[in-house]
C-alpha cells in the first residue's frame, strides 16, 4: 500500500489539494490558473441525459461535456 500524505481536515491526498485553492465564495480553482474552476460531478447520473441530448440533436456532445479527466 502506498503511504500518501493527506490533508488532515478532509483526507484528500496533498498532491491533489496542493494544486487547488478554495476561494472565499466556495469556488475551487487551480492554483496556477485561478480562472480555471474545478467541477466535481457524479457523471453516471447524467449519462442518460447526455445520450438523450445527442439523440435529439444527432450530434455527439460528450467531448463538449467532458473536457478533462483526472486520476
PASEBA-1860 file (N, C-alpha, C; in nm, 3 decimals):
! residues 71
1> XXXXXXXX> 0.084/-0.118/0.000/0.000/0.000/0.000/0.089/0.125/0.000 ~ 0.050/0.224/-0.079/0.125/0.349/-0.088/0.087/0.439/0.028 ~ 0.188/0.495/0.093/0.164/0.587/0.205/0.163/0.729/0.152 ~ 0.044/0.788/0.142/0.028/0.924/0.090/0.008/1.022/0.204 ~ 0.070/1.138/0.190/0.044/1.246/0.284/-0.091/1.307/0.248 ~ -0.180/1.318/0.345/-0.316/1.367/0.319/-0.346/1.491/0.401 ~ -0.444/1.566/0.355/-0.493/1.683/0.428/-0.558/1.635/0.558 ~ -0.516/1.688/0.673/-0.575/1.643/0.799/-0.722/1.682/0.813
9> XXXXXXXX> -0.765/1.784/0.740/-0.903/1.832/0.750/-1.000/1.749/0.667 ~ -0.959/1.716/0.540/-1.054/1.647/0.452/-1.010/1.507/0.409 ~ -0.883/1.472/0.433/-0.835/1.339/0.399/-0.797/1.319/0.253 ~ -0.802/1.424/0.173/-0.765/1.416/0.032/-0.612/1.425/0.022 ~ -0.550/1.345/-0.065/-0.404/1.350/-0.077/-0.353/1.491/-0.108 ~ -0.241/1.527/-0.046/-0.182/1.660/-0.064/-0.148/1.691/-0.209 ~ -0.112/1.590/-0.288/-0.076/1.619/-0.427/-0.197/1.668/-0.506 ~ -0.317/1.644/-0.455/-0.438/1.697/-0.520/-0.474/1.832/-0.459
17> XXXXXXXX> -0.481/1.839/-0.327/-0.520/1.965/-0.263/-0.416/2.074/-0.283 ~ -0.291/2.039/-0.305/-0.186/2.138/-0.328/-0.199/2.206/-0.462 ~ -0.275/2.148/-0.553/-0.293/2.205/-0.686/-0.416/2.294/-0.695 ~ -0.493/2.304/-0.585/-0.619/2.379/-0.590/-0.632/2.472/-0.470 ~ -0.708/2.577/-0.489/-0.741/2.671/-0.382/-0.892/2.681/-0.369 ~ -0.939/2.693/-0.246/-1.082/2.719/-0.225/-1.096/2.869/-0.197 ~ -1.171/2.936/-0.282/-1.192/3.080/-0.266/-1.297/3.107/-0.158 ~ -1.302/3.232/-0.111/-1.396/3.265/-0.003/-1.542/3.256/-0.048
25> XXXXXXXX> -1.567/3.245/-0.181/-1.705/3.229/-0.228/-1.742/3.081/-0.247 ~ -1.648/2.991/-0.213/-1.676/2.848/-0.222/-1.625/2.782/-0.348 ~ -1.585/2.861/-0.448/-1.530/2.804/-0.571/-1.396/2.738/-0.543 ~ -1.368/2.631/-0.616/-1.237/2.566/-0.611/-1.172/2.593/-0.745 ~ -1.050/2.648/-0.743/-0.979/2.685/-0.864/-0.841/2.621/-0.865 ~ -0.780/2.617/-0.982/-0.642/2.571/-0.992/-0.550/2.676/-0.933 ~ -0.447/2.632/-0.864/-0.352/2.725/-0.803/-0.282/2.809/-0.908 ~ -0.241/2.746/-1.020/-0.165/2.817/-1.123/-0.252/2.898/-1.219
33> XXXXXXXX> -0.380/2.864/-1.229/-0.471/2.935/-1.319/-0.604/2.953/-1.248 ~ -0.617/3.061/-1.176/-0.736/3.080/-1.093/-0.862/3.108/-1.172 ~ -0.849/3.120/-1.304/-0.967/3.130/-1.389/-1.025/2.994/-1.422 ~ -0.951/2.888/-1.391/-0.995/2.751/-1.420/-1.063/2.693/-1.296 ~ -1.194/2.684/-1.301/-1.271/2.630/-1.189/-1.267/2.478/-1.189 ~ -1.274/2.419/-1.072/-1.279/2.274/-1.056/-1.425/2.235/-1.035 ~ -1.471/2.140/-1.114/-1.608/2.093/-1.101/-1.604/1.943/-1.074 ~ -1.667/1.902/-0.968/-1.678/1.761/-0.933/-1.823/1.718/-0.952
41> XXXXXXXX> -1.841/1.610/-1.025/-1.977/1.566/-1.053/-1.979/1.414/-1.066 ~ -2.085/1.353/-1.022/-2.105/1.210/-1.041/-2.166/1.192/-1.178 ~ -2.085/1.158/-1.275/-2.127/1.153/-1.414/-2.224/1.042/-1.449 ~ -2.222/0.934/-1.373/-2.309/0.820/-1.405/-2.456/0.861/-1.404 ~ -2.489/0.957/-1.319/-2.629/1.000/-1.308/-2.676/1.082/-1.427 ~ -2.583/1.148/-1.498/-2.625/1.232/-1.610/-2.597/1.167/-1.746 ~ -2.536/1.049/-1.746/-2.510/0.981/-1.874/-2.635/0.963/-1.958 ~ -2.748/0.920/-1.900/-2.869/0.906/-1.982/-2.914/1.039/-2.042
49> XXXXXXXX> -2.899/1.149/-1.969/-2.936/1.281/-2.021/-2.847/1.318/-2.140 ~ -2.718/1.295/-2.128/-2.625/1.326/-2.237/-2.660/1.244/-2.361 ~ -2.687/1.115/-2.341/-2.725/1.029/-2.455/-2.852/1.080/-2.522 ~ -2.952/1.119/-2.442/-3.078/1.170/-2.498/-3.057/1.299/-2.578 ~ -2.975/1.389/-2.526/-2.947/1.513/-2.599/-2.878/1.481/-2.731 ~ -2.782/1.390/-2.729/-2.712/1.350/-2.852/-2.809/1.292/-2.954 ~ -2.904/1.212/-2.908/-3.004/1.154/-2.999/-3.094/1.263/-3.058 ~ -3.134/1.358/-2.976/-3.224/1.464/-3.022/-3.158/1.553/-3.127
57> XXXXXXXX> -3.032/1.592/-3.102/-2.966/1.683/-3.196/-2.882/1.610/-3.301 ~ -2.874/1.480/-3.291/-2.799/1.396/-3.386/-2.652/1.436/-3.398 ~ -2.595/1.482/-3.289/-2.453/1.517/-3.285/-2.394/1.471/-3.152 ~ -2.269/1.426/-3.153/-2.207/1.387/-3.025/-2.172/1.511/-2.943 ~ -2.201/1.508/-2.815/-2.167/1.621/-2.727/-2.075/1.579/-2.613 ~ -2.038/1.453/-2.609/-1.958/1.403/-2.497/-1.829/1.483/-2.479 ~ -1.759/1.517/-2.588/-1.635/1.592/-2.576/-1.659/1.736/-2.531 ~ -1.777/1.788/-2.554/-1.810/1.921/-2.503/-1.832/1.915/-2.353
65> XXXXXXX> -1.900/1.809/-2.309/-1.932/1.793/-2.168/-1.810/1.752/-2.088 ~ -1.734/1.659/-2.142/-1.617/1.607/-2.072/-1.492/1.666/-2.138 ~ -1.435/1.764/-2.072/-1.317/1.829/-2.130/-1.188/1.784/-2.065 ~ -1.197/1.721/-1.949/-1.077/1.676/-1.882/-1.108/1.562/-1.788 ~ -1.022/1.464/-1.789/-1.033/1.352/-1.696/-0.908/1.350/-1.613 ~ -0.924/1.335/-1.483/-0.809/1.331/-1.394/-0.809/1.203/-1.312 ~ -0.693/1.156/-1.281/-0.665/1.040/-1.199/-0.760/0.926/-1.226
END
